[in-house]
Amino acid sequence: MMKIKVAGFGVSLDGFAAGTDQSLDNPLGKRGDELFRWFFPTRTFRMMQGAEGGDAGDDDVFAQRAMDGFGAFILGRNMFGPIRGEWQGEDWKGWWGDNPPYHAPTFVLTHHPRAPLEMLGGTTFHFVTEGIEAALDRARAAAGDKDIKIGGGVATVRQYVRAGHVDEIHLAVAPVILGRGEALFADLDLRSLGYRTVEHVPTERATHIVLAR
């Protein structure tokens, strides 16, 4: 049965899942990279970069689960790029180069229309202006029997969780305190929404927690 998941989502001990002041130089916001120090050394990440080697332990198991088996992805506008407002031409094609890591239809939430963008490796970005429900309907149609990943950012995850659409959430809790940034849990009562902990795996670089309903 198809599930809607959040996976590989880094969060600090004080509940922030992105840094402040996202920019070309800081795609994850200032200090946001500290939330993914568990991910960067993994074999999965190195393969995404075209490199060999890497850590094949528990962090890599969760990294692979966070990327594989999805038939469609949903991203917020900020996850696609730092541009705000109207699209400034069509030169910007995402953070990832010509071959993004999704390899499936990927639906980007935006207020500004843009033609679909076909990339290498099977990724096509579709820009959805009608809101989260329309994006989810299109993702369901595209995914077939495979799962759908809500890829972020924080505001997008919060909207889908609050609306009751997310079946499973994998959080990689980093042993860092950001102090400020985008708060993941503010005004979200995960217990009332029906979530419980179904996995809990500590590693040297993170604590992996999977919540499910």
GROMACS elastic network, one bead per residue, 0.5 to 0.9 nm:
[ bonds ]
;  ai    aj funct       b0    kb
    1   145     6  0.67316   500
    1   146     6  0.79728   500
    1   147     6  0.81997   500
    2   140     6  0.86574   500
    2   143     6  0.84835   500
    2   144     6  0.79824   500
    2   145     6  0.54957   500
    2   146     6  0.55505   500
    2   148     6  0.74974   500
    3   145     6  0.89602   500
    3   146     6  0.76742   500
    3   148     6  0.63454   500
    3   149     6  0.84985   500
    3   166     6  0.77820   500
    3   167     6  0.60735   500
    3   168     6  0.76583   500
    4   147     6  0.58520   500
    4   149     6  0.58911   500
    4   150     6  0.71994   500
    4   165     6  0.69068   500
    4   166     6  0.51412   500
    4   167     6  0.53873   500
    4   168     6  0.67704   500
    4   169     6  0.89896   500
    5   147     6  0.72680   500
    5   148     6  0.61740   500
    5   150     6  0.60717   500
    5   151     6  0.85836   500
    5   165     6  0.88816   500
    5   166     6  0.56851   500
    5   167     6  0.58606   500
    5   169     6  0.58512   500
    5   170     6  0.79006   500
    6     9     6  0.68015   500
    6    66     6  0.81111   500
    6   148     6  0.86430   500
    6   149     6  0.57048   500
    6   150     6  0.52240   500
    6   151     6  0.64599   500
    6   152     6  0.80286   500
    6   157     6  0.74181   500
    6   166     6  0.72115   500
    6   167     6  0.83529   500
    6   168     6  0.62718   500
    6   170     6  0.59668   500
    6   171     6  0.80894   500
    7    10     6  0.89329   500
    7    62     6  0.83580   500
    7    63     6  0.84912   500
    7    65     6  0.75814   500
    7    67     6  0.79281   500
    7   149     6  0.71018   500
    7   150     6  0.78137   500
    7   151     6  0.74428   500
    7   168     6  0.79679   500
    7   169     6  0.59322   500
    7   171     6  0.68053   500
    7   172     6  0.86254   500
    7   210     6  0.86267   500
    8    36     6  0.88763   500
    8    39     6  0.84030   500
    8    62     6  0.69665   500
    8    63     6  0.63376   500
    8    65     6  0.80366   500
    8    66     6  0.50881   500
    8    67     6  0.81378   500
    8   151     6  0.87369   500
    8   169     6  0.85318   500
    8   170     6  0.58109   500
    8   171     6  0.60871   500
    8   172     6  0.61515   500
    8   208     6  0.86824   500
    9    17     6  0.74440   500
    9    35     6  0.86323   500
    9    36     6  0.85954   500
    9    66     6  0.85553   500
    9   151     6  0.81376   500
    9   152     6  0.81212   500
    9   169     6  0.80838   500
    9   170     6  0.63181   500
    9   172     6  0.57976   500
    9   173     6  0.83291   500
   10    16     6  0.85119   500
   10    17     6  0.57947   500
   10    18     6  0.80897   500
   10    32     6  0.89388   500
   10    34     6  0.88419   500
   10    35     6  0.50560   500
   10    36     6  0.60633   500
   10    38     6  0.89261   500
   10   170     6  0.87901   500
   10   171     6  0.58991   500
   10   173     6  0.59394   500
   10   174     6  0.67722   500
   10   206     6  0.89079   500
   11    14     6  0.80042   500
   11    15     6  0.58577   500
   11    16     6  0.54358   500
   11    18     6  0.75379   500
   11    35     6  0.59907   500
   11    36     6  0.86891   500
   11   171     6  0.66674   500
   11   172     6  0.61840   500
   11   174     6  0.60869   500
   11   176     6  0.88492   500
   11   183     6  0.88029   500
   11   184     6  0.76975   500
   12    15     6  0.51712   500
   12    16     6  0.52340   500
   12    17     6  0.63747   500
   12    18     6  0.86564   500
   12    34     6  0.85139   500
   12    35     6  0.63533   500
   12   172     6  0.85079   500
   12   173     6  0.56975   500
   12   174     6  0.51366   500
   12   175     6  0.66059   500
   12   176     6  0.55491   500
   12   177     6  0.57284   500
   12   178     6  0.65138   500
   13    16     6  0.75553   500
   13   173     6  0.64884   500
   13   174     6  0.64848   500
   13   175     6  0.61362   500
   13   176     6  0.59218   500
   13   177     6  0.55745   500
   13   178     6  0.80088   500
   14   176     6  0.80740   500
   14   177     6  0.57491   500
   14   178     6  0.69788   500
   14   179     6  0.69668   500
   14   180     6  0.86281   500
   14   183     6  0.83921   500
   15   173     6  0.87269   500
   15   177     6  0.84493   500
   15   178     6  0.85375   500
   15   181     6  0.89814   500
   15   182     6  0.82895   500
   15   183     6  0.56146   500
   15   184     6  0.59442   500
   15   185     6  0.65021   500
   15   186     6  0.84359   500
   16    19     6  0.73553   500
   16    35     6  0.89889   500
   16   154     6  0.88623   500
   16   177     6  0.83537   500
   16   178     6  0.68505   500
   16   179     6  0.79532   500
   16   180     6  0.69459   500
   16   181     6  0.56839   500
   16   182     6  0.52431   500
   16   184     6  0.57601   500
   16   185     6  0.81654   500
   17    32     6  0.76292   500
   17    35     6  0.73838   500
   17   153     6  0.83134   500
   17   154     6  0.64907   500
   17   181     6  0.72562   500
   17   182     6  0.58301   500
   17   183     6  0.61835   500
   17   184     6  0.58358   500
   18    22     6  0.87222   500
   18    28     6  0.59974   500
   18    29     6  0.61075   500
   18    30     6  0.81501   500
   18    31     6  0.81077   500
   18    32     6  0.52050   500
   18    33     6  0.85047   500
   18    35     6  0.78740   500
   18   153     6  0.79496   500
   18   154     6  0.71989   500
   18   178     6  0.88929   500
   18   180     6  0.88010   500
   18   181     6  0.56122   500
   18   182     6  0.52204   500
   18   183     6  0.76833   500
   18   184     6  0.85928   500
   19    22     6  0.72564   500
   19    26     6  0.88023   500
   19    28     6  0.61631   500
   19    31     6  0.56404   500
   19    33     6  0.82606   500
   19   178     6  0.74315   500
   19   180     6  0.69727   500
   19   182     6  0.64063   500
   20    28     6  0.81092   500
   20    30     6  0.53132   500
   20    31     6  0.79440   500
   20    32     6  0.78192   500
   20   180     6  0.71524   500
   20   182     6  0.71242   500
   21    26     6  0.75662   500
   21    27     6  0.88519   500
   21    28     6  0.85811   500
   21    29     6  0.51526   500
   21    30     6  0.62008   500
   21   181     6  0.85500   500
   22    25     6  0.78864   500
   22    26     6  0.53987   500
   22    27     6  0.54101   500
   22    28     6  0.59877   500
   22    30     6  0.68302   500
   22    32     6  0.89245   500
   22    78     6  0.84452   500
   22    82     6  0.68171   500
   23    27     6  0.54883   500
   23    28     6  0.80177   500
   23    29     6  0.67967   500
   23    30     6  0.87741   500
   23    81     6  0.84819   500
   23    82     6  0.57821   500
   23    83     6  0.88622   500
   24    27     6  0.57390   500
   24    81     6  0.81874   500
   24    82     6  0.66824   500
   24    95     6  0.86766   500
   25    28     6  0.89948   500
   25    29     6  0.85726   500
   26    30     6  0.59449   500
   26    31     6  0.81860   500
   26    32     6  0.78241   500
   26    33     6  0.84046   500
   27    30     6  0.83161   500
   27    32     6  0.80858   500
   27    33     6  0.86238   500
   27    78     6  0.89588   500
   27    79     6  0.83865   500
   27    81     6  0.78780   500
   27    82     6  0.75987   500
   27    95     6  0.79270   500
   28    31     6  0.75157   500
   28    33     6  0.61351   500
   28    79     6  0.87917   500
   29    32     6  0.50502   500
   29    33     6  0.77760   500
   29   181     6  0.80195   500
   30    33     6  0.77230   500
   30   181     6  0.84317   500
   31    34     6  0.56453   500
   31    35     6  0.79104   500
   31   178     6  0.72855   500
   32    35     6  0.57497   500
   32    36     6  0.77029   500
   32   178     6  0.83064   500
   32   181     6  0.84741   500
   33    36     6  0.54559   500
   33    37     6  0.68029   500
   34    37     6  0.55566   500
   34    38     6  0.87007   500
   34   174     6  0.75359   500
   34   176     6  0.73396   500
   34   178     6  0.87041   500
   35    38     6  0.75995   500
   35    39     6  0.87194   500
   35   172     6  0.79396   500
   35   173     6  0.75676   500
   35   174     6  0.54863   500
   35   175     6  0.83586   500
   35   176     6  0.75850   500
   35   206     6  0.87408   500
   36    39     6  0.51387   500
   36    40     6  0.64597   500
   36   172     6  0.81552   500
   36   174     6  0.75250   500
   36   205     6  0.89250   500
   36   206     6  0.88088   500
   37    40     6  0.55232   500
   37    41     6  0.72151   500
   37   174     6  0.78961   500
   37   205     6  0.67632   500
   37   206     6  0.82660   500
   38    41     6  0.66422   500
   38    42     6  0.74193   500
   38    59     6  0.63197   500
   38    60     6  0.85710   500
   38    63     6  0.88538   500
   38   172     6  0.80057   500
   38   174     6  0.76687   500
   38   203     6  0.85598   500
   38   204     6  0.81735   500
   38   206     6  0.59902   500
   39    42     6  0.55494   500
   39    43     6  0.88469   500
   39    44     6  0.81523   500
   39    45     6  0.65719   500
   39    59     6  0.67473   500
   39    60     6  0.72973   500
   39    62     6  0.88513   500
   39    63     6  0.64759   500
   39   205     6  0.87454   500
   40    43     6  0.84937   500
   40    44     6  0.85656   500
   40    45     6  0.57600   500
   40    46     6  0.73533   500
   40    54     6  0.87438   500
   41    44     6  0.84822   500
   41    45     6  0.69183   500
   41    46     6  0.71466   500
   41    54     6  0.56212   500
   41    55     6  0.58462   500
   41    59     6  0.87785   500
   41    60     6  0.84541   500
   42    45     6  0.53733   500
   42    46     6  0.63645   500
   42    47     6  0.86707   500
   42    53     6  0.82123   500
   42    56     6  0.62669   500
   42    57     6  0.79263   500
   42    59     6  0.66824   500
   42    60     6  0.50517   500
   42    61     6  0.88255   500
   42    63     6  0.73700   500
   43    46     6  0.50978   500
   43    47     6  0.60738   500
   43    48     6  0.86096   500
   43    51     6  0.86126   500
   43    52     6  0.72751   500
   43    53     6  0.58007   500
   43    55     6  0.52051   500
   43    56     6  0.57356   500
   43    57     6  0.88653   500
   43    60     6  0.62045   500
   43    63     6  0.86456   500
   43    64     6  0.87553   500
   44    47     6  0.52195   500
   44    48     6  0.63666   500
   44    49     6  0.88814   500
   44    54     6  0.76167   500
   44    55     6  0.83932   500
   44    56     6  0.81873   500
   44    60     6  0.61531   500
   44    61     6  0.84796   500
   44    63     6  0.62815   500
   44    64     6  0.59072   500
   44    67     6  0.86441   500
   45    48     6  0.50217   500
   45    49     6  0.64844   500
   45    50     6  0.88617   500
   45    51     6  0.86105   500
   45    54     6  0.79754   500
   45    60     6  0.83051   500
   45    63     6  0.75978   500
   45    64     6  0.86058   500
   46    49     6  0.50155   500
   46    50     6  0.63471   500
   46    52     6  0.61651   500
   46    53     6  0.69490   500
   46    54     6  0.62619   500
   47    51     6  0.52471   500
   47    52     6  0.61889   500
   47    53     6  0.80549   500
   47    54     6  0.84858   500
   48    51     6  0.74209   500
   48   101     6  0.69293   500
   49    52     6  0.87491   500
   51    54     6  0.86155   500
   53    56     6  0.84659   500
   54    60     6  0.85778   500
   55    58     6  0.86424   500
   55    59     6  0.76586   500
   55    60     6  0.64179   500
   56    59     6  0.73574   500
   56    60     6  0.51917   500
   56    61     6  0.72272   500
   57    60     6  0.53957   500
   57    61     6  0.65169   500
   57   203     6  0.87931   500
   58    62     6  0.64370   500
   58    63     6  0.85366   500
   58   201     6  0.79132   500
   58   202     6  0.85713   500
   58   203     6  0.69655   500
   59    62     6  0.53364   500
   59    63     6  0.60984   500
   59    64     6  0.86763   500
   59   203     6  0.70037   500
   59   204     6  0.88814   500
   59   205     6  0.80444   500
   59   206     6  0.79121   500
   59   208     6  0.81806   500
   60    64     6  0.60162   500
   60    65     6  0.84492   500
   61    64     6  0.53178   500
   61    65     6  0.62984   500
   61    66     6  0.86861   500
   62    66     6  0.60760   500
   62    67     6  0.88376   500
   62   170     6  0.85304   500
   62   172     6  0.88015   500
   62   208     6  0.78000   500
   63    66     6  0.50582   500
   63    67     6  0.66153   500
   63    68     6  0.88205   500
   64    67     6  0.53489   500
   64    68     6  0.59550   500
   65    68     6  0.55305   500
   65    69     6  0.76602   500
   66    69     6  0.85806   500
   66    70     6  0.89018   500
   66   149     6  0.84684   500
   66   170     6  0.81576   500
   67    70     6  0.72607   500
   67   101     6  0.80175   500
   67   102     6  0.75692   500
   67   149     6  0.87498   500
   68   102     6  0.88852   500
   69   146     6  0.64554   500
   69   147     6  0.66676   500
   69   148     6  0.87448   500
   70    73     6  0.72541   500
   70   102     6  0.84344   500
   70   103     6  0.89479   500
   70   104     6  0.75571   500
   70   143     6  0.72986   500
   70   146     6  0.55073   500
   70   148     6  0.54871   500
   70   149     6  0.64699   500
   71   103     6  0.86075   500
   71   104     6  0.58794   500
   71   105     6  0.72214   500
   71   139     6  0.80537   500
   71   140     6  0.85121   500
   71   142     6  0.68406   500
   71   144     6  0.67942   500
   71   145     6  0.76520   500
   71   147     6  0.57230   500
   71   148     6  0.59691   500
   71   149     6  0.82492   500
   72   102     6  0.81185   500
   72   103     6  0.86448   500
   72   104     6  0.54485   500
   72   105     6  0.50636   500
   72   106     6  0.56875   500
   72   107     6  0.77438   500
   72   139     6  0.55358   500
   72   140     6  0.75674   500
   72   142     6  0.63680   500
   72   143     6  0.50770   500
   72   144     6  0.88262   500
   72   146     6  0.78530   500
   72   147     6  0.71503   500
   72   148     6  0.50518   500
   72   149     6  0.65758   500
   72   150     6  0.88892   500
   73   102     6  0.73565   500
   73   104     6  0.72125   500
   73   105     6  0.65038   500
   73   107     6  0.61176   500
   73   108     6  0.84986   500
   73   139     6  0.69154   500
   73   143     6  0.86663   500
   73   147     6  0.88839   500
   73   148     6  0.56595   500
   73   150     6  0.59461   500
   73   151     6  0.64322   500
   74   105     6  0.87575   500
   74   106     6  0.56946   500
   74   108     6  0.59275   500
   74   109     6  0.75353   500
   74   132     6  0.89172   500
   74   135     6  0.71592   500
   74   136     6  0.75798   500
   74   139     6  0.73492   500
   74   148     6  0.76692   500
   74   149     6  0.63662   500
   74   151     6  0.58128   500
   74   152     6  0.74992   500
   74   156     6  0.85743   500
   75    78     6  0.80179   500
   75    79     6  0.59586   500
   75    80     6  0.70088   500
   75   106     6  0.72361   500
   75   107     6  0.61238   500
   75   109     6  0.62795   500
   75   149     6  0.87723   500
   75   150     6  0.63834   500
   75   151     6  0.52691   500
   75   152     6  0.53584   500
   75   153     6  0.68340   500
   75   156     6  0.71140   500
   75   157     6  0.88610   500
   76    79     6  0.53928   500
   76    80     6  0.69249   500
   76   107     6  0.84374   500
   76   108     6  0.55824   500
   76   110     6  0.71615   500
   76   150     6  0.88687   500
   76   151     6  0.78843   500
   76   152     6  0.59241   500
   76   153     6  0.57443   500
   76   154     6  0.84751   500
   76   155     6  0.76317   500
   76   156     6  0.55683   500
   76   157     6  0.86058   500
   77    80     6  0.53662   500
   77    81     6  0.66395   500
   77    82     6  0.81219   500
   77    83     6  0.83704   500
   77    84     6  0.83882   500
   77   108     6  0.59544   500
   77   109     6  0.54780   500
   77   110     6  0.55363   500
   77   111     6  0.87799   500
   77   127     6  0.89081   500
   77   153     6  0.82109   500
   77   156     6  0.89094   500
   78    81     6  0.51589   500
   78    82     6  0.57673   500
   78    83     6  0.76284   500
   78    84     6  0.82353   500
   78   152     6  0.84751   500
   78   153     6  0.67353   500
   79    82     6  0.78960   500
   79    94     6  0.82428   500
   79    95     6  0.83938   500
   79   108     6  0.83605   500
   79   151     6  0.79804   500
   79   152     6  0.63905   500
   79   153     6  0.57201   500
   80    83     6  0.86819   500
   80    93     6  0.78712   500
   80    94     6  0.50674   500
   80    95     6  0.66914   500
   80   108     6  0.72233   500
   81    84     6  0.85005   500
   81    92     6  0.76647   500
   81    93     6  0.80742   500
   81    94     6  0.55554   500
   81    95     6  0.63761   500
   83    86     6  0.81591   500
   83    87     6  0.71438   500
   83    88     6  0.78082   500
   83    92     6  0.84896   500
   84    87     6  0.74910   500
   84    88     6  0.89618   500
   85    88     6  0.84957   500
   85   111     6  0.79912   500
   85   112     6  0.72792   500
   86    89     6  0.87210   500
   86   111     6  0.83384   500
   86   112     6  0.58969   500
   86   113     6  0.84263   500
   87    90     6  0.70066   500
   87    92     6  0.86593   500
   87   112     6  0.70606   500
   87   113     6  0.82332   500
   87   114     6  0.75900   500
   88    91     6  0.78152   500
   88    92     6  0.81560   500
   89    92     6  0.76688   500
   90    93     6  0.72218   500
   90   114     6  0.82987   500
   90   115     6  0.89903   500
   92    95     6  0.84048   500
   93    96     6  0.80016   500
   93    97     6  0.73014   500
   93    98     6  0.78582   500
   93   117     6  0.76966   500
   93   119     6  0.85706   500
   93   125     6  0.89352   500
   94    97     6  0.68362   500
   94    98     6  0.87015   500
   94   100     6  0.79811   500
   95   100     6  0.80568   500
   96    99     6  0.66848   500
   96   100     6  0.50071   500
   96   101     6  0.74144   500
   97   100     6  0.62841   500
   97   119     6  0.89635   500
   98   119     6  0.59836   500
   98   120     6  0.58991   500
   98   121     6  0.86153   500
   99   102     6  0.85345   500
   99   103     6  0.82180   500
   99   119     6  0.61367   500
   99   121     6  0.57191   500
   99   122     6  0.83906   500
   99   123     6  0.75860   500
  100   103     6  0.70359   500
  100   119     6  0.73105   500
  100   120     6  0.73264   500
  100   121     6  0.73557   500
  100   122     6  0.88217   500
  100   123     6  0.66861   500
  101   104     6  0.88893   500
  101   121     6  0.81055   500
  101   123     6  0.78738   500
  102   105     6  0.77467   500
  102   106     6  0.72676   500
  102   121     6  0.81672   500
  102   122     6  0.77920   500
  102   123     6  0.58396   500
  102   124     6  0.88064   500
  103   106     6  0.84781   500
  103   119     6  0.88175   500
  103   120     6  0.80512   500
  103   121     6  0.53366   500
  103   124     6  0.79068   500
  104   121     6  0.82659   500
  104   122     6  0.55164   500
  104   124     6  0.67025   500
  104   125     6  0.88250   500
  104   142     6  0.86057   500
  104   143     6  0.82665   500
  105   122     6  0.75487   500
  105   123     6  0.55760   500
  105   124     6  0.50355   500
  105   125     6  0.63233   500
  105   126     6  0.73295   500
  105   139     6  0.75335   500
  105   142     6  0.67853   500
  105   143     6  0.79164   500
  106   123     6  0.67201   500
  106   124     6  0.59683   500
  106   126     6  0.60880   500
  106   127     6  0.85618   500
  106   139     6  0.77013   500
  107   124     6  0.83316   500
  107   125     6  0.58144   500
  107   127     6  0.58631   500
  107   128     6  0.64871   500
  107   135     6  0.62752   500
  107   136     6  0.84455   500
  107   138     6  0.79653   500
  107   139     6  0.70177   500
  108   125     6  0.67227   500
  108   126     6  0.59990   500
  108   128     6  0.58650   500
  108   129     6  0.85958   500
  108   135     6  0.78224   500
  109   112     6  0.89788   500
  109   126     6  0.86855   500
  109   127     6  0.61272   500
  109   128     6  0.50766   500
  109   129     6  0.62473   500
  109   130     6  0.81418   500
  109   131     6  0.67059   500
  109   132     6  0.71788   500
  109   135     6  0.72114   500
  109   156     6  0.84134   500
  110   113     6  0.73130   500
  110   127     6  0.64413   500
  110   128     6  0.59140   500
  110   129     6  0.51940   500
  110   130     6  0.82713   500
  110   131     6  0.79100   500
  111   127     6  0.88910   500
  111   128     6  0.77289   500
  111   130     6  0.78549   500
  111   131     6  0.84174   500
  112   127     6  0.81241   500
  112   128     6  0.83321   500
  112   129     6  0.63683   500
  113   127     6  0.64881   500
  113   128     6  0.72594   500
  113   129     6  0.63717   500
  114   117     6  0.84824   500
  114   126     6  0.80258   500
  114   127     6  0.59368   500
  114   128     6  0.84651   500
  115   125     6  0.87823   500
  115   126     6  0.72715   500
  115   127     6  0.70632   500
  116   124     6  0.67612   500
  116   125     6  0.55856   500
  116   127     6  0.64777   500
  117   123     6  0.84585   500
  117   124     6  0.54840   500
  117   126     6  0.66644   500
  117   127     6  0.86075   500
  118   122     6  0.77754   500
  118   123     6  0.62985   500
  118   125     6  0.63746   500
  118   126     6  0.87279   500
  119   122     6  0.66480   500
  119   123     6  0.53302   500
  119   124     6  0.57381   500
  119   125     6  0.78422   500
  120   123     6  0.63330   500
  120   124     6  0.83734   500
  127   135     6  0.87586   500
  128   131     6  0.68577   500
  128   132     6  0.84426   500
  128   134     6  0.74293   500
  128   135     6  0.61058   500
  129   132     6  0.88415   500
  129   134     6  0.83797   500
  129   135     6  0.84362   500
  130   133     6  0.77594   500
  130   134     6  0.57847   500
  130   135     6  0.74237   500
  131   134     6  0.56413   500
  131   135     6  0.63987   500
  131   136     6  0.88360   500
  132   135     6  0.51091   500
  132   136     6  0.61352   500
  132   137     6  0.86453   500
  132   156     6  0.82537   500
  132   159     6  0.77846   500
  132   160     6  0.73691   500
  133   136     6  0.50790   500
  133   137     6  0.61692   500
  133   138     6  0.86578   500
  133   160     6  0.88545   500
  134   137     6  0.51073   500
  134   138     6  0.62712   500
  134   139     6  0.85663   500
  135   138     6  0.52163   500
  135   139     6  0.60913   500
  135   140     6  0.86337   500
  136   140     6  0.60517   500
  136   141     6  0.85797   500
  136   148     6  0.86586   500
  136   165     6  0.89993   500
  137   140     6  0.51950   500
  137   141     6  0.63655   500
  137   142     6  0.87476   500
  138   141     6  0.51404   500
  138   142     6  0.62376   500
  138   143     6  0.86312   500
  139   142     6  0.50498   500
  139   143     6  0.59185   500
  139   144     6  0.88023   500
  139   148     6  0.69749   500
  140   143     6  0.52400   500
  140   144     6  0.65931   500
  140   145     6  0.86760   500
  140   146     6  0.88630   500
  140   147     6  0.85360   500
  140   148     6  0.73172   500
  141   144     6  0.61639   500
  143   146     6  0.53548   500
  143   147     6  0.66786   500
  143   148     6  0.67115   500
  144   147     6  0.81706   500
  149   152     6  0.89011   500
  150   153     6  0.85439   500
  150   156     6  0.76478   500
  150   157     6  0.64123   500
  150   160     6  0.79779   500
  150   166     6  0.82216   500
  151   156     6  0.82196   500
  151   157     6  0.75259   500
  152   155     6  0.72884   500
  152   156     6  0.55159   500
  152   157     6  0.54975   500
  152   158     6  0.88509   500
  153   156     6  0.54470   500
  153   157     6  0.63138   500
  153   158     6  0.87125   500
  154   157     6  0.52220   500
  154   158     6  0.61321   500
  154   159     6  0.86748   500
  154   182     6  0.66698   500
  154   183     6  0.74958   500
  154   184     6  0.60161   500
  155   158     6  0.51297   500
  155   159     6  0.62340   500
  155   160     6  0.88339   500
  155   182     6  0.82390   500
  155   183     6  0.89847   500
  155   184     6  0.79226   500
  156   159     6  0.52064   500
  156   160     6  0.64406   500
  156   161     6  0.86640   500
  157   160     6  0.53321   500
  157   161     6  0.60723   500
  157   162     6  0.84720   500
  157   166     6  0.86058   500
  157   184     6  0.82071   500
  158   161     6  0.51331   500
  158   162     6  0.59167   500
  158   163     6  0.84191   500
  158   184     6  0.69051   500
  158   185     6  0.79117   500
  158   188     6  0.77388   500
  159   162     6  0.52406   500
  159   163     6  0.61164   500
  159   164     6  0.87720   500
  160   163     6  0.50767   500
  160   164     6  0.64170   500
  160   165     6  0.55487   500
  160   166     6  0.62598   500
  161   164     6  0.52238   500
  161   165     6  0.59266   500
  161   166     6  0.53653   500
  161   167     6  0.85995   500
  161   188     6  0.82670   500
  161   190     6  0.85519   500
  161   193     6  0.82538   500
  162   165     6  0.77207   500
  162   166     6  0.86014   500
  162   188     6  0.69497   500
  162   189     6  0.87235   500
  162   190     6  0.88027   500
  162   193     6  0.77569   500
  163   166     6  0.81863   500
  164   167     6  0.80948   500
  164   193     6  0.71276   500
  166   169     6  0.73191   500
  166   212     6  0.85009   500
  166   213     6  0.83814   500
  167   195     6  0.85432   500
  167   211     6  0.83898   500
  167   212     6  0.57802   500
  167   213     6  0.57438   500
  168   195     6  0.82357   500
  168   210     6  0.69593   500
  168   211     6  0.56079   500
  168   213     6  0.67593   500
  169   195     6  0.88340   500
  169   209     6  0.80501   500
  169   210     6  0.55525   500
  169   211     6  0.50351   500
  169   212     6  0.64337   500
  170   199     6  0.88624   500
  170   208     6  0.69311   500
  170   209     6  0.57244   500
  170   211     6  0.63813   500
  170   212     6  0.87902   500
  171   207     6  0.80032   500
  171   208     6  0.58090   500
  171   209     6  0.52376   500
  171   210     6  0.62942   500
  171   211     6  0.81094   500
  172   206     6  0.58556   500
  172   207     6  0.56627   500
  172   209     6  0.64625   500
  172   210     6  0.87510   500
  173   176     6  0.84995   500
  173   205     6  0.87836   500
  173   206     6  0.53409   500
  173   207     6  0.50333   500
  173   208     6  0.62586   500
  173   209     6  0.75125   500
  174   177     6  0.83791   500
  174   205     6  0.66766   500
  174   207     6  0.66974   500
  174   208     6  0.89003   500
  175   205     6  0.71993   500
  175   206     6  0.63301   500
  175   207     6  0.80759   500
  177   180     6  0.85861   500
  178   181     6  0.70519   500
  180   183     6  0.79633   500
  183   186     6  0.59206   500
  184   187     6  0.89330   500
  184   188     6  0.81562   500
  185   188     6  0.51940   500
  185   189     6  0.77306   500
  185   190     6  0.82078   500
  186   189     6  0.84339   500
  188   191     6  0.88364   500
  188   192     6  0.87793   500
  188   193     6  0.83296   500
  189   192     6  0.54416   500
  189   193     6  0.63051   500
  189   194     6  0.89465   500
  190   194     6  0.64624   500
  190   195     6  0.56037   500
  190   196     6  0.81578   500
  191   194     6  0.52062   500
  191   195     6  0.53231   500
  191   196     6  0.69326   500
  192   195     6  0.74899   500
  193   213     6  0.80016   500
  194   212     6  0.78587   500
  194   213     6  0.52834   500
  195   211     6  0.57464   500
  195   212     6  0.51314   500
  196   210     6  0.83343   500
  196   211     6  0.52578   500
  196   212     6  0.56074   500
  196   213     6  0.64067   500
  197   200     6  0.73027   500
  197   209     6  0.69154   500
  197   210     6  0.58550   500
  197   212     6  0.65601   500
  197   213     6  0.89680   500
  198   209     6  0.77256   500
  198   210     6  0.57086   500
  198   211     6  0.57457   500
  198   212     6  0.65076   500
  199   208     6  0.75707   500
  199   209     6  0.55907   500
  199   211     6  0.72286   500
  200   207     6  0.71077   500
  200   208     6  0.56827   500
  200   210     6  0.65990   500
  201   206     6  0.85637   500
  201   207     6  0.57785   500
  201   208     6  0.50245   500
  201   209     6  0.65848   500
  201   210     6  0.89320   500
  202   205     6  0.81284   500
  202   206     6  0.61686   500
  202   208     6  0.60070   500
  202   209     6  0.84565   500
  203   206     6  0.53727   500
  203   207     6  0.58916   500
  203   208     6  0.77605   500
  204   207     6  0.81380   500
